[in-house]
Amino acid sequence: MMDLAYVCEWEKWAKSTYCPSLPLACAWSCRNLIAFTTDLRNDDQDLTHMIHILDTEHPWEVHSVSSGHSEAITCLEWDQSGSRLLSADADGQIKCWSMADHLANSWESSVGSQVEGDPIVALSWLHNGVKLALHVEKSGASSFGEKFSRVKFSPSLTLFGGKPMEGWIAVTVSGLVTVSLLKPSGQVLTSTESLCRLRGRVALADIAFTGGGNIVVAAADGSSASPVKFYKVCVSVVSEKCRIDTEILPSLFMRCTTDPNRKDRFPAITHLKFLARDMSEQVLLCASSQTSSLVECWSLRKEGLPVNNIFQQISPVVGDKQPMILKWRILSATNDLDRVSAVALPKLPISLTNTDLKVASDTQFYPGLGLALAFQDGSVHMVHRLSLQTMAVFYSSAPRSLDEPALKRPRTTGPAVHFKAMQLSWTSLALVGIDNHGKLSMLRISPSLGHALEPKLALQHLLFLLEYCMVTGYDWWDILLHVQPGMVQSLVERLHEEYTRQKPALQQVLSTRILAMKASLCKLSPCTMARVCDYHTKLFLMAITSTLKSLLRPHFLNTPDKSPGDRLAEICAKITDVDIDKVMINLKTEEFVLDMNTLQALQQLLQWGAEHSSGLPDSASHGPVLKSHVSPDFTKGSALRPGHSFLRDGASLGMLRELMVVIRIWGLLKPSCLPVYTATSDTQDSMSLLFRLLTKLWICCRDEGPASEPDEGLVDECCLLPSQLLVPSLDWLPASDGLVSRLQPKQPLRLRFGRAPTLPSSTSILQLDGLTRAPGQPKIDHLRRLHLGAYPTEECKACTRCGCVTMLKSPNKTTAVKQWEQRWIKNCLCGGLWRRVPLSCS
């Protein structure tokens, strides 16, 4: 149920070595970026405290930055968007890291705070008030609103108008709580207050948030004989200053300390964690000795306070007027275990309103209900977060063969290799661990978690989590780890069915995200690689169409309700004439007038639209165009050409027709912006020819009428197109050197930081020729559609997911083109993050 996906370790250098820091910190963001710490030791045995940030798809491309911390880094914490990172050290210094130029492998620190000389033991961003609950029992519902509901949750602090205020909160070892607020002007407001009047040592602490906007801090001095204390913290801004108010909440003693048989066996509390950041009512405690540990799960509940009969006679208690108190109750506890070295908690906000210990055994197969415990013997256990029952076990070292002679077994002179820090992914389907040698291990966690699920039910789990990522915008890389080639077709079809059941407004919001999700799924199977090309092309077509429409302006300011772009779409959908000029005369051409320099700057994008339009009829001549089954996405047993699915997509063909009409009008204003065609006849109107063929194909599959097969005459016209027009070979698919498509055999890969591996070629990419550019061929800027040459001289950036490449610096000065480039300054077309790539890899 748990298996190793890959391992990444450091090179061994003679002069300097990376060694795990003590304590070791690790954090996993919702964008599937992992941050962890090590110490770099030089010849003089001086330590430099390093922070390493990597993308899970390219773990060898680790970005290492000297943190500037003078003491060991104790905490790392990502924000809710996964784009900023907090680091704190044993000297009380806190730094906020953000991406430089929006690159995942370039980070800088610009702001921070400090509690001088006071080590930080707990750190968290303030809550932004956004909480989405997953209802597992409604995973079969048709509406996303039933599966995922917005929970009423107040931000920790709000600005004028209710906007959440950004900032962070930290707890120090001397019992101080410090809050730093980021004002919109960039100024940092910091305030520090004692957790209580009688300050004491805080060896362990954790931070959680309540729905009312308050903060709860759990603190312990490290001794199991001492109580675990809880405090409510309220943050406010008064007269431009940050104010902190604290209040003592009920405390608890661990159950093992009250048991006479175990009272002295576990003297230290080694781990203290709330089960979730937004679940302050449940806490996990671990008490340990030198060789063993015990884990307890506690819950805070409201209980009625019994009233003596004498007082009841004076003032009877009626209904809800009974006095209530808060009391900690133990939910479950483990037996004696091997010593726990690390704990990882789930981030998936599963709704537990109807889940208690009575039904825990029935729901334990769901990954979001499990937490991970790492032990010093090298094993990792997934246990249910309420009942603490073991659901899956992973052993870091393969068990020795019983036939192996004892003399040949290596002697173990030190402790076994074990994880010192762990983090679960945001869907709980993957786990990363950093061991005591500084090695990073990536583990898959099966969705079944201890249950033998039917393939249909396992598919339902993956589909539910894909929908969750689609709604939240989280990266879904960890889900792809579990998708086998045979699942791809069913997953894409089911995902499309669920998407079409949503309201049109929600479909429009999620339109690009579902295309990117389908493309990443189709990369995992050789039978669906042609679909990857089509999905990327659809993303580009949608982006170009919306950008060009946004450039159109009404001739008069008091125009009717519809914009020029909406009228263009309406007229092109209404008029089915195959003559482009007859469609054009129904439009107000004065709304299409743009500056001549702008039109010329858009020529490369217009050229792409024309080349793609000429490639579609050519694809129609190489096989069947339409199929009668419900989902036209796949044809079993046959490898389709790129562009084939466009021939059955009325919406995409409609966008292409609109694009050609716009190009036609702009060509009348400035002929030099027209796309270049290579025709066999000088008198041939290539654009009219392509528009006629596209319109006929569009009529066969447009939404208004039932889909019909093209007649033989149309197929013959498509077959004649290559003899009338040179159909260019398109650079359909960006080259991606990621891992996920190469992890299908479930054989762990062994990688090294800083060294690009020679990965086994993906069988999917080898199925179709001409999808990617061969080495040595001219490279292309996928967003600007500019040729970069075989060996680019300009710095480039590439998408961490699809591999799309574009220049880092813009060569354009036109406002319209800059508007196009600004759309992709933070993310790629597919939603992936950018990373700087060497010139040799561009």
C-alpha positions in Angstrom: 0.0 0.0 0.0 3.1 2.2 0.3 6.0 2.1 -2.1 9.0 4.1 -3.0 8.8 6.3 -6.2 12.2 7.8 -6.2 15.2 8.7 -4.0 17.4 11.7 -4.4 20.7 12.2 -2.5 23.7 14.5 -2.4 26.9 14.1 -4.2 30.0 13.3 -2.0 32.5 16.1 -2.2 36.0 16.1 -0.7 36.0 19.7 0.5 32.4 20.4 1.5 29.5 18.2 2.4 25.8 18.6 2.9 24.7 17.1 6.2 21.3 17.1 7.8 20.6 20.0 10.0 19.5 19.5 13.6 16.6 20.0 13.9 15.6 19.2 10.4 12.7 21.1 8.9 10.6 20.2 5.9 7.5 21.7 4.2 5.3 20.8 1.2 3.3 23.4 -0.6 0.0 23.1 -2.5 1.9 23.7 -5.7 4.0 20.6 -5.0 7.1 22.5 -4.1 9.2 21.0 -1.3 11.4 23.0 1.0 13.9 21.4 3.4 17.0 22.3 5.3 20.6 21.1 5.5 23.9 22.4 6.9 26.8 22.9 4.5 30.1 22.2 6.3 33.4 23.7 4.9 37.1 22.9 5.6 37.0 24.9 8.8 34.0 22.9 10.0 31.9 26.1 9.9 28.2 25.5 9.1 26.1 27.4 6.6 22.4 26.9 7.2 20.9 26.1 3.8 17.3 26.0 2.5 16.6 23.8 -0.5 13.5 24.2 -2.7 12.6 21.7 -5.4 9.7 20.8 -7.7 8.6 17.2 -7.2 8.6 16.6 -11.0 12.3 17.7 -11.3 13.8 16.9 -7.9 17.4 16.9 -9.1 17.0 20.6 -10.1 17.2 21.7 -6.4 17.6 25.4 -5.7 19.8 25.9 -2.7 20.0 29.2 -1.0 22.2 30.3 1.9 19.5 31.3 4.3 21.4 33.9 6.2 20.2 32.4 9.5 22.9 32.5 12.2 21.5 29.5 14.0 19.9 26.2 13.0 16.6 26.6 11.2 13.8 25.2 13.3 10.6 25.8 11.2 9.6 26.1 7.6 6.0 27.0 6.6 4.4 27.6 3.1 1.5 30.1 2.7 -1.9 29.1 1.4 -1.0 29.9 -2.2 2.2 28.0 -2.2 4.2 30.9 -3.5 5.9 32.2 -0.2 7.9 30.5 2.4 8.6 31.4 6.1 11.8 30.2 7.8 12.6 30.6 11.5 15.7 29.8 13.5 17.0 29.2 17.0 18.0 32.8 17.4 14.5 34.1 17.0 14.9 35.4 13.4 12.0 34.9 10.9 12.4 35.4 7.1 9.8 35.5 4.4 10.9 34.1 1.1 9.2 34.8 -2.3 9.9 33.9 -5.9 12.2 36.2 -7.8 10.7 36.9 -11.3 8.0 34.3 -10.5 10.5 31.5 -11.0 10.3 28.3 -8.9 14.1 28.0 -8.8 14.9 31.6 -7.9 14.1 32.8 -4.4 14.8 35.9 -2.3 14.0 37.3 1.1 12.8 40.9 1.5 10.9 41.1 4.8 11.1 39.4 8.2 10.9 39.9 11.9 13.0 38.9 15.0 12.7 38.1 18.6 16.4 38.4 19.4 18.0 35.4 21.1 14.7 33.5 21.6 14.5 30.3 19.6 11.3 29.8 17.5 9.5 26.5 18.3 6.3 27.0 16.3 5.4 29.1 13.2 2.4 29.6 11.0 0.8 32.0 8.5 -2.3 33.8 9.7 -5.5 32.2 8.3 -7.1 33.9 5.3 -10.6 32.6 6.1 -10.8 30.2 3.1 -11.8 26.7 4.0 -13.3 24.1 1.7 -14.6 20.9 3.1 -14.7 17.6 1.2 -17.8 15.4 1.7 -16.6 11.9 1.0 -20.1 10.5 1.4 -21.2 12.7 -1.5 -18.4 11.8 -3.9 -21.0 10.4 -6.3 -23.1 13.7 -6.4 -23.3 15.5 -9.7 -22.6 19.0 -8.5 -19.3 20.2 -7.2 -21.2 22.4 -4.7 -22.4 19.2 -3.0 -19.0 17.5 -3.0 -17.0 20.5 -1.8 -18.6 23.2 0.4 -17.3 26.5 1.6 -17.1 26.4 5.4 -17.9 29.6 7.3 -14.4 30.5 8.6 -13.3 34.0 9.7 -9.8 35.3 8.9 -7.4 35.8 11.8 -7.4 39.5 11.0 -9.2 41.6 8.4 -8.5 44.9 6.7 -11.1 47.6 5.8 -13.8 45.9 3.8 -13.2 42.4 5.2 -10.1 41.6 3.2 -7.8 39.2 5.1 -4.6 40.7 6.4 -1.5 38.8 5.7 1.1 38.0 8.3 2.5 35.3 10.6 2.5 34.1 14.2 5.3 32.4 16.1 5.9 30.9 19.5 9.3 31.1 21.2 11.0 28.8 23.7 10.6 31.4 26.5 6.8 31.4 26.2 6.4 34.5 24.0 4.0 34.8 21.1 5.0 37.2 18.3 2.7 38.4 15.5 3.9 40.2 12.3 1.4 41.8 10.0 2.2 42.7 6.3 0.5 46.0 5.4 -0.4 46.7 1.8 2.3 49.3 1.7 4.9 46.7 2.5 5.5 47.8 6.1 5.7 45.1 8.7 3.9 45.6 12.0 5.3 43.3 14.8 4.1 42.8 18.3 5.2 40.4 21.1 3.3 39.2 24.1 3.6 36.6 26.8 1.3 33.5 26.5 0.5 33.9 30.2 1.6 35.9 33.2 3.7 33.1 34.6 6.1 32.4 31.7 7.8 29.1 31.4 9.9 27.1 29.1 8.2 25.9 25.9 10.0 23.0 24.3 7.2 22.0 21.9 4.3 24.1 20.5 1.8 24.1 17.7 -0.7 26.6 16.2 -4.3 26.1 15.0 -7.2 28.4 14.1 -10.8 28.6 15.0 -13.8 29.4 12.8 -14.4 32.6 14.8 -11.0 34.1 13.8 -9.1 33.2 17.0 -5.8 31.4 17.3 -5.1 28.5 19.6 -1.6 27.7 20.8 -0.7 24.4 22.3 2.5 24.3 24.4 4.5 21.8 26.5 7.8 22.0 28.4 8.9 18.6 27.1 8.2 16.6 30.2 5.3 14.2 30.2 4.8 14.9 33.9 3.9 18.5 33.1 0.5 19.5 31.6 0.1 20.3 27.9 -1.3 23.9 28.0 -3.5 25.6 25.6 -4.0 29.4 25.0 -6.4 31.4 22.9 -4.7 34.3 21.1 -6.6 37.2 19.6 -4.9 39.6 17.2 -6.2 43.1 16.4 -4.9 46.4 15.1 -5.4 49.5 17.3 -4.1 52.9 16.3 -1.9 51.4 13.6 -0.3 49.1 16.1 -0.6 45.3 16.4 -2.3 44.2 19.7 -2.2 40.6 21.1 -4.6 39.4 23.8 -4.2 35.9 25.3 -6.5 33.7 27.4 -5.8 30.4 29.1 -7.8 27.4 27.9 -8.3 23.9 29.6 -5.1 21.9 29.8 -4.5 18.1 29.8 -2.1 15.5 31.2 -1.2 12.6 28.9 -3.0 9.4 29.9 0.3 7.4 30.1 1.4 9.6 33.0 -1.7 8.6 35.1 -1.2 4.9 34.4 1.0 3.5 37.3 2.5 0.9 35.0 3.6 3.5 32.5 4.2 6.6 34.6 8.0 6.7 34.3 8.4 4.7 31.1 7.9 7.7 28.8 9.5 10.7 30.5 9.5 13.2 27.5 6.9 14.6 25.1 8.6 14.5 21.7 5.8 15.5 19.4 2.8 17.9 19.8 0.6 18.5 16.7 -2.9 19.7 16.1 -4.6 17.2 13.6 -5.2 20.2 11.2 -4.4 23.9 11.1 -8.1 24.7 11.2 -9.1 22.0 13.7 -8.1 23.3 17.1 -10.3 20.7 18.9 -8.1 17.7 18.2 -4.5 17.2 19.1 -1.9 14.4 18.7 0.7 13.8 21.5 3.7 11.5 21.5 5.6 10.6 24.6 8.9 8.8 24.3 11.8 7.1 26.0 15.2 6.4 24.5 13.9 3.3 22.7 10.1 3.5 22.6 7.1 5.8 22.2 3.4 6.0 22.8 0.9 8.1 20.8 -2.4 9.6 22.1 -5.1 11.4 20.3 -7.2 13.9 22.3 -10.4 15.9 21.5 -11.8 19.0 23.1 -15.5 18.8 23.8 -18.3 20.8 25.4 -19.9 18.9 28.3 -22.7 19.8 30.6 -21.8 20.7 34.1 -23.8 18.7 36.6 -25.8 20.9 39.0 -26.4 19.9 42.6 -30.0 19.1 43.5 -30.1 21.9 46.0 -29.3 24.5 43.3 -31.7 22.9 40.9 -34.6 23.4 43.3 -33.7 27.1 43.6 -33.2 27.7 39.9 -34.2 24.7 37.7 -32.1 24.0 34.6 -34.3 24.0 31.6 -33.3 23.0 28.0 -30.1 24.6 26.7 -29.6 26.7 29.9 -27.5 24.0 31.5 -24.0 25.3 32.1 -21.3 24.0 29.8 -17.6 23.5 30.2 -14.8 22.6 27.8 -13.0 19.4 28.6 -10.3 17.3 26.9 -11.2 13.7 26.3 -8.9 11.0 25.0 -10.0 9.4 21.7 -7.5 6.7 21.3 -4.0 5.6 22.3 -1.4 3.2 20.9 0.4 0.4 22.6 4.2 0.7 23.1 5.9 1.4 19.8 9.4 1.8 18.6 10.7 5.3 19.1 8.9 7.8 16.8 11.3 10.0 14.8 8.8 12.1 12.8 5.1 12.8 12.3 3.3 13.9 9.1 -0.3 15.1 9.3 -2.9 15.2 6.4 -3.8 18.5 4.8 -7.0 17.3 3.1 -9.9 19.0 4.9 -12.3 16.1 5.0 -15.6 16.8 6.7 -15.8 14.6 9.8 -19.2 15.7 11.0 -20.6 12.2 10.7 -17.4 10.3 11.4 -16.5 9.0 14.9 -14.8 6.0 16.2 -17.8 3.8 15.6 -17.4 4.3 11.8 -13.7 4.8 11.7 -13.1 1.3 10.6 -15.5 1.8 7.7 -13.9 5.0 6.4 -10.2 4.3 7.1 -9.5 3.5 3.5 -9.7 7.2 2.5 -6.2 8.8 2.4 -7.2 12.1 4.0 -8.0 10.2 7.3 -4.5 8.9 7.8 -1.4 10.3 9.3 2.2 9.1 9.1 4.5 8.0 11.8 8.2 7.4 11.2 10.2 5.2 13.5 13.9 4.9 14.3 14.0 1.3 12.9 13.4 2.9 9.4 9.7 2.0 9.0 6.8 4.3 8.3 3.3 3.6 9.4 0.1 5.1 8.1 -2.4 5.2 10.9 -6.0 6.4 11.2 -6.0 9.9 12.6 -8.8 9.1 15.1 -8.5 5.5 16.0 -4.6 5.3 15.5 -5.1 1.9 13.9 -2.3 0.9 11.5 -3.4 0.9 7.8 -0.2 0.5 5.9 3.5 0.0 6.6 6.6 0.9 4.6 10.1 -0.4 5.3 13.0 1.7 4.1 15.4 -1.2 3.7 14.4 -4.4 1.9 14.2 -7.4 4.3 17.1 -9.7 4.2 16.8 -13.1 2.6 16.5 -15.9 5.2 19.0 -18.0 3.1 21.7 -15.3 3.5 24.5 -16.4 5.7 24.8 -14.4 8.9 28.6 -13.9 8.4 27.9 -12.0 5.1 25.5 -9.6 6.7 27.0 -6.1 7.3 27.3 -5.1 10.9 25.2 -2.1 12.0 27.4 0.2 14.0 24.9 3.0 14.3 21.2 3.7 14.3 19.2 2.6 11.2 18.5 5.1 8.4 15.2 6.7 9.4 13.2 9.8 8.5 13.9 12.9 10.7 11.2 15.0 8.9 8.2 14.1 6.9 5.4 15.8 5.0 2.2 14.5 3.3 1.1 16.0 0.0 -2.1 18.1 -0.1 -4.1 15.1 -1.3 -2.3 12.6 1.1 -1.4 10.4 -1.9 2.4 11.0 -1.5 4.8 11.4 1.3 8.3 12.9 1.3 10.8 12.1 4.0 14.3 13.4 4.8 16.4 10.9 6.6 19.3 11.3 9.0 21.8 11.2 6.1 20.1 14.1 4.3 18.6 11.8 1.6 15.1 12.6 0.2 12.6 9.8 -0.4 9.3 10.1 -2.2 6.7 7.5 -1.3 3.4 6.7 -3.0 0.4 6.1 -0.7 -2.3 4.0 -2.1 -5.9 5.5 -2.1 -7.1 2.3 -0.6 -4.9 2.4 2.6 -5.2 -1.1 3.8 -8.3 -2.2 1.8 -8.3 -4.2 -1.4 -10.5 -1.8 -3.5 -12.1 -2.7 -6.8 -10.6 -0.8 -9.7 -13.9 1.1 -10.1 -13.8 2.3 -6.5 -10.1 3.2 -6.8 -10.9 5.2 -9.9 -13.7 7.0 -8.1 -11.2 8.1 -5.4 -8.8 9.5 -7.9 -11.5 11.2 -9.8 -12.8 12.8 -6.6 -9.4 14.2 -5.7 -8.8 15.5 -9.3 -12.1 17.4 -9.0 -10.9 18.8 -5.7 -7.7 20.0 -7.3 -9.7 21.5 -10.2 -11.9 23.5 -7.9 -9.1 24.7 -5.5 -6.4 25.2 -8.1 -4.0 23.0 -6.3 -1.4 21.0 -8.3 -2.3 17.4 -8.9 1.1 15.9 -9.5 0.8 13.5 -6.6 -2.5 12.1 -8.0 -0.7 11.3 -11.3 1.6 9.0 -9.3 -1.3 6.5 -9.0 -2.7 6.7 -12.5 -1.9 3.6 -14.6 -2.0 3.7 -18.4 -5.1 1.6 -18.4 -6.9 4.2 -16.2 -6.3 7.2 -18.4 -9.2 6.7 -20.8 -11.8 6.1 -18.1 -10.5 9.0 -15.9 -10.6 11.6 -18.8 -14.1 10.5 -19.9 -15.4 10.6 -16.3 -13.8 13.9 -15.6 -15.4 15.3 -18.8 -18.8 14.0 -17.8 -18.6 15.5 -14.3 -17.4 18.8 -15.8 -20.3 19.0 -18.3 -22.8 18.5 -15.4 -21.8 21.8 -13.8 -23.4 25.2 -14.3 -22.2 27.1 -17.4 -20.6 29.9 -15.3 -18.5 27.3 -13.4 -17.6 25.5 -16.6 -16.2 28.8 -18.0 -14.1 29.3 -14.8 -12.7 25.8 -15.0 -12.4 25.5 -18.8 -8.6 25.9 -18.9 -7.9 23.9 -15.8 -9.7 20.8 -17.0 -7.8 21.0 -20.3 -4.5 21.1 -18.5 -5.6 18.2 -16.3 -6.6 16.1 -19.3 -3.3 16.8 -21.0 -1.3 15.7 -18.0 -3.4 12.5 -17.7 -3.0 11.6 -21.4 0.8 11.8 -21.1 0.7 8.7 -19.0 -0.6 6.4 -21.8 0.9 5.7 -25.3 -2.6 5.4 -26.7 -3.5 9.0 -25.8 -0.4 11.0 -26.6 -2.1 12.6 -29.6 -4.6 14.0 -27.3 -1.9 15.8 -25.3 -1.1 17.9 -28.4 -4.7 18.8 -29.0 -5.3 19.9 -25.4 -2.2 22.1 -25.4 -3.4 23.6 -28.7 -6.9 24.2 -27.4 -5.4 26.0 -24.4 -3.3 28.2 -26.7 -6.3 28.8 -29.0 -8.6 29.9 -26.2 -5.9 32.3 -24.9 -5.3 33.9 -28.3 -9.0 34.2 -29.0 -9.8 35.9 -25.7 -6.8 38.2 -26.0 -7.6 39.3 -29.5 -11.2 39.9 -28.6 -10.1 42.1 -25.7 -8.3 44.4 -28.1 -11.6 45.2 -29.9 -13.3 48.4 -28.8 -16.8 49.7 -29.5 -17.0 52.6 -32.0 -19.2 54.6 -29.6 -19.0 54.5 -25.8 -22.8 54.2 -25.4 -22.9 51.0 -27.3 -25.4 48.2 -26.5 -24.9 45.6 -23.9 -22.7 43.2 -25.9 -19.0 43.8 -26.5 -17.5 43.6 -30.0 -16.1 40.2 -29.1 -19.5 38.9 -28.0 -21.1 40.2 -31.2 -18.4 38.5 -33.3 -19.0 35.1 -31.6 -22.8 35.5 -32.0 -22.6 36.4 -35.7 -20.1 33.7 -36.5 -22.3 31.1 -34.8 -25.5 32.3 -36.5 -24.2 32.6 -40.1 -23.2 29.3 -41.6 -22.1 30.7 -45.0 -18.8 29.2 -46.2 -17.8 32.5 -47.7 -15.6 34.4 -45.2 -16.4 37.8 -46.9 -20.2 37.2 -46.5 -19.6 36.7 -42.8 -17.4 39.7 -42.5 -19.9 42.1 -44.0 -22.3 41.5 -41.1 -19.8 42.9 -38.7 -19.1 46.6 -37.8 -15.5 46.8 -39.2 -14.9 50.1 -37.4 -14.8 48.1 -34.1 -11.8 46.2 -35.4 -9.6 49.2 -36.1 -6.3 49.0 -34.3 -2.9 50.8 -34.4 -0.8 49.6 -37.3 2.2 48.8 -35.1 0.0 46.7 -32.9 -1.3 44.7 -35.8 2.3 44.1 -37.0 3.4 43.0 -33.6 0.6 40.4 -33.5 1.7 38.8 -36.8 3.4 35.8 -35.1 0.2 34.9 -33.2 -1.9 35.3 -36.3 0.5 33.1 -38.2 0.1 30.3 -35.6 -3.7 30.5 -36.0 -3.4 30.2 -39.8 -1.0 27.3 -39.7 -3.2 25.4 -37.2 -6.3 26.1 -39.4 -4.5 24.6 -42.4 -3.4 21.5 -40.4 -6.9 20.5 -39.4 -8.4 19.7 -42.8 -5.2 17.7 -43.5 -5.9 15.7 -40.3 -9.4 15.0 -41.6 -8.0 13.2 -44.6 -6.1 10.7 -42.5 -8.9 8.7 -41.0 -12.5 8.8 -39.5 -13.6 12.2 -38.3 -16.6 11.5 -36.1 -17.5 8.6 -33.9 -21.0 7.7 -32.7 -20.1 7.1 -29.0 -20.6 9.6 -26.3 -17.1 10.7 -25.7 -15.2 11.5 -28.9 -11.9 11.7 -27.0 -10.5 8.3 -27.8 -10.4 5.6 -30.4 -9.3 2.3 -28.8 -6.5 0.5 -30.4 -5.5 3.2 -32.8 -3.0 6.1 -32.5 -4.7 9.2 -33.9 -2.9 12.1 -35.4 -2.6 15.4 -33.6 -5.5 17.6 -34.4 -7.9 14.8 -34.9 -10.1 15.6 -31.9 -10.6 19.2 -33.2 -12.6 17.8 -36.0 -15.2 16.7 -33.5 -15.1 19.8 -31.3 -17.6 22.4 -32.5 -16.5 25.0 -29.9 -12.9 24.9 -31.0 -13.7 25.0 -34.7 -16.0 27.9 -34.0 -13.1 29.8 -32.3 -10.9 29.1 -35.3 -13.6 30.6 -37.6 -13.8 33.7 -35.4 -10.0 34.0 -35.5 -9.9 33.8 -39.3 -12.6 36.5 -39.6 -10.6 38.8 -37.4 -7.4 38.1 -39.4 -9.3 38.8 -42.6 -10.5 42.2 -41.4 -7.1 43.2 -40.0 -5.5 42.1 -43.2 -7.5 44.8 -45.0 -6.1 47.4 -42.6 -2.5 46.2 -42.8 -1.7 43.5 -45.4 1.8 42.9 -43.8 0.1 41.4 -40.7 -1.5 38.7 -42.7 -0.2 35.1 -42.2 2.0 33.8 -45.0 0.8 30.8 -47.0 2.7 28.8 -49.5 0.2 28.0 -52.3 0.6 26.2 -55.6 -1.3 28.9 -57.4 -0.6 32.7 -57.2 -4.3 33.4 -57.7 -5.6 31.2 -55.0 -7.2 32.8 -51.9 -5.9 30.4 -49.3 -7.8 32.0 -46.4 -11.1 31.6 -48.2 -10.3 28.0 -49.0 -9.4 27.2 -45.4 -12.5 29.0 -44.0 -14.7 27.1 -46.4 -13.3 23.7 -45.2 -13.4 24.7 -41.5 -17.0 25.9 -41.8 -18.1 22.6 -43.4 -16.4 20.6 -40.6 -17.9 22.9 -38.0 -21.4 22.4 -39.4 -21.0 18.6 -38.9 -20.3 18.9 -35.2 -21.6 22.3 -33.9 -23.6 22.3 -30.7 -26.9 23.4 -32.2 -27.5 20.2 -34.2 -26.8 16.5 -34.0 -23.3 15.4 -35.0 -23.1 14.0 -38.5 -20.4 12.4 -40.6 -18.9 14.6 -43.3 -19.9 13.6 -46.8 -17.5 12.2 -49.3 -17.2 15.5 -51.1 -15.8 17.2 -48.0 -13.4 14.4 -47.3 -12.2 14.6 -51.0 -11.7 18.4 -50.6 -9.6 17.8 -47.4 -7.5 15.2 -49.3 -6.8 17.7 -52.1 -5.6 20.5 -49.6 -2.0 19.4 -49.5 -1.8 19.7 -53.3 -3.2 23.3 -53.1 -1.4 24.5 -50.0 1.8 23.7 -48.2 0.7 22.4 -44.8 3.5 23.2 -42.3 4.7 20.7 -39.8 3.8 22.2 -36.4 5.7 22.0 -33.2 2.8 20.4 -31.5 4.1 19.3 -28.1 6.6 21.0 -25.8 9.3 18.6 -24.6 9.0 17.7 -21.0 11.8 16.0 -19.1 9.7 15.3 -16.0 9.5 12.1 -13.9 5.8 11.3 -13.6 5.4 9.6 -17.0 8.5 7.5 -16.3 7.4 6.2 -12.9 4.7 3.9 -14.2 6.5 0.5 -13.7 6.7 1.3 -10.0 10.4 0.8 -9.9 12.1 3.4 -7.8 14.5 5.8 -9.5 17.8 6.7 -7.8 18.7 10.3 -8.5 21.3 12.8 -7.4 20.8 16.5 -6.6 22.4 18.8 -9.1 22.9 16.1 -11.8 20.3 15.7 -14.6 19.6 12.0 -14.8 19.5 9.9 -18.0 15.9 8.8 -17.6 14.4 5.9 -19.5 12.5 7.2 -22.5 8.8 7.3 -22.0 7.0 4.7 -24.1 4.2 7.3 -24.6 6.4 9.8 -26.4 8.0 7.1 -28.6 4.6 6.1 -30.0 4.2 9.1 -32.3 6.8 10.7 -34.5 6.9 14.4 -35.1 5.4 15.5 -31.8 8.6 17.0 -30.4 11.6 18.6 -32.0 14.7 16.4 -32.3 17.9 17.5 -30.7 19.7 20.0 -32.8 16.6 21.3 -34.5 15.7 25.0 -34.1 13.9 25.8 -30.8 10.8 27.8 -30.6 9.3 30.2 -28.0 5.9 28.5 -27.4 4.1 31.6 -26.1 5.4 34.2 -28.5 5.7 31.8 -31.5 9.2 33.1 -32.2 12.1 30.9 -33.5 15.0 30.9 -31.1 17.5 29.0 -33.3 19.1 25.6 -32.6 21.2 27.1 -29.8 19.4 30.0 -28.2 21.4 32.9 -26.8 18.6 34.4 -24.7 17.8 33.2 -21.2 14.6 31.1 -21.2 12.2 29.7 -18.7 10.3 26.4 -18.9 7.1 25.2 -17.4 7.5 22.7 -14.6 4.6 20.6 -15.9 4.1 20.7 -19.7 7.7 21.8 -20.6 6.5 24.9 -22.5 9.6 27.2 -23.2 9.6 31.0 -23.5 12.1 33.8 -23.2 12.7 35.3 -19.8 12.9 38.9 -21.0 10.4 40.3 -23.5 11.8 41.6 -26.8 8.5 43.4 -27.5 7.6 47.0 -26.8 4.0 47.0 -28.1 1.3 47.4 -25.5 -0.9 44.6 -27.0 1.9 42.1 -27.0 3.0 43.0 -23.5 -0.6 42.4 -22.5 -0.4 38.9 -23.9 2.9 38.3 -22.1 1.7 39.6 -18.8 -1.0 36.9 -18.8 1.8 34.3 -18.4 4.1 36.1 -16.1 3.3 33.9 -13.1 2.1 30.7 -14.6 2.2 28.8 -17.9 -0.9 28.1 -20.1 -1.4 24.9 -18.2 -1.1 26.5 -14.8 2.4 25.2 -14.0 5.1 27.3 -12.4 8.1 28.6 -14.4 11.7 27.6 -13.8 14.8 29.1 -15.3 16.5 26.7 -17.7 20.2 26.7 -18.9 20.8 28.0 -22.4 21.8 24.5 -23.5 18.4 23.1 -22.4 16.3 25.8 -24.0 
